[in-house]
Amino acid sequence: MDLNVLWFVLIIVLFTGFFVLEGFDYGVGMLLIGRKEYDRSMMIRAIGPVWDGNEVWMITAGGAMFAAFPHVYATMFSTFYFALFLMLLGLIFRGVAFELRGKYPSSDWRLGWDGAIVFGSLVPALLWGVAVTNLLQGLPIDAYMHYAGNFGDLLSPYTILGGLTFIFVFIFHGASFLMLRLGDEGLLLDLKRKSIKFGVIAAILYVGLMAMSIVSTDIMSKGFFGLSSFACGALCFVMAINAMYQGRAIAAFALTSMAIASTVVQFFVALFPRLMVSSLNPEWSLTIYNAASTPHTLMIMTVAAVIFVPLVLFYQAWTYRLFKARVMPSDLKHY
């Protein structure tokens, strides 16, 4: 395996970790809609100790992309400039909201910041779905690696479906995480009932996305691997809904995590060896070779990754172990 392929695999690992971990954060944020203050505070307390650590995966994935495939980073950020601006705005509001919602004893104050958390969860989830499906469908990229379209070119029935699918998959994933973390039986029962409905919607959208991927992309050119991970993801998701119905929270969360992971892997496998597909000319696509850094840079990064990635994984695992106890009503005084 050469260094270009190795870093392609590492990019997959980083984005998989991001979507699995930050995915349930987004889902919990969106589940705040229509909830009373007590419910919102319990749910936010469940992700309070881990949400910022989960977000680091996105920063690390972006940094790895910048260092390993700088041309992809440059083209991607110019292509999705407005979308990334909206995403960044949402993430800023969300981060500030987590810190400030409990700083003033007012229900209206907390409601306003909880709305910011909803906004900062819904918008990124939607835009990530739009972005990922755009990468697979293809974008108007010219011979100079420049994006030759506009913001409207990013929106199509396929990419909008991708955005909606990400939203509902993350909502169900967030609900399955809350089933593991909350200690209020009444809230758990209500979440279970509603999460099954969200899960069914997500499953329908997921299957629709599979079908449109066959029509709108060249995913079938990968042969057996063209749909294998998608099919695995769909199966895991159906099994997760059944596990949720049976009250097996650990199984439901594990299965939604597997569904998301297999979907991320599928998208990258469908892209390989490309990272951004040109809809103008296949030869203008950005690949792991024509968009990569020098071999010397990749070697230095590999040494750094071998040293620091295990440390990050150890810290993340330690954090989750430290805050593994269920959130009880008595824990809400700061929320």
Beta strands, then each sheet from edge to edge (+ up, - down):
strand 1: 274-276
strand 2: 286-287
sheet 1: 1+ 2-
end
